[in-house]
């Protein structure tokens, strides 16, 4: 696949994960009818109340939507956040602490623009990014003029980045740190001690935490601890925090392009000012459907049960292979296969199974040493198909990976 380089500062970015995957696999004939477990596309039934609400409000496609969302949307978003993250009444003000997004990615991309000055501590500002990572984070930091600093998330750090290990010279220049919890791709969740350490750094070095929590309602055991809950429990405030939530994963509605950013009033005010000039409004019928989705937990419980079934099936089929472990949250398997790119090619050539090499979401920590990439050993497998497809595919995947183990 031809890769057109990105313009300006974004030229520093390597080709995207799926461009690289196409370059790897497209020249190779698949060994069977292809089935993709590469893309995190959470397929599910669109709840009837969503389509009904959009239809009922369809006439409002004839109106410009308010940048701050409708009153109904703000009330629904604020009350969901307070309820879901166990915050006291009045802590999340619908007028001051929430904004609608065209999906979390749009908000995650725009966030650095409101915190990145021309310089900090006399040098180029830094944005901290977990490694492996969601490509949007690096693109956002570069576009805002910051230097992305990639912080490895390996098995030995609980698959979360150890920001506290960074030198003071980096932390003094830091304006923001992205953290995805439950993490994509590893499915790791930050606990109270982890959040406490991160916010202590944010307070000491005066930076903002960008908590990407779009997988926060997909979990197997206990609910993941949100940045909001952790921050409030520790300090009785939500300062230095912007947290991002999405209906794409929670409600299996990726095509709705609808999310929330919530945080301290000062940051949200800056975000609102940026959005007013950038203009990414959410259409009125979409906001009406979103408000209904944030108010309903029944469909979310059903989605979570569906994902749990898929994981239990995966555990049964792969439990003793490929460094299998159940994630704490999200809907990806992060399998240690020794060499993720080689395993991806083998699965495609043998059985038409499309997965994503972990290295394509990561960066080398030592230039020129491919094995220094924290994703090198892994493949990411998205459990987004119905059970029969998962059963047939993972069974075959296990055989192919076992053959390699015994080769």
Secondary structure by P-SEA (a helix, b strand, c coil): cbbbbbccccccccccaaaaaaaacccccccccccccccccccccccaaaaaaaaaacccccbbbbccccaaaaaaaaaaaaaaaccccccccccccccccccaaaaaaaccccccccccccccbbbbbcccccaaaaaaaaaabbbbbbbbbccccccccccccccaaaaaaccbbbbbcccccccccccaaaaaaaaaaaaaabbbbbccccccccccccccccaaaaaaacccccccbbbbbcccccccccccccccccccaaaaaaaaaaaaaacccccaaaaaaaaaaaacaaaaaaaaaaaaaaaaaaaaaccccccbbbbccccccccccccaaaaaaaaaacccbbbbcccccccccccccccccccccbbbbbccccaaaaaaaaaaaaaaaaaaaac
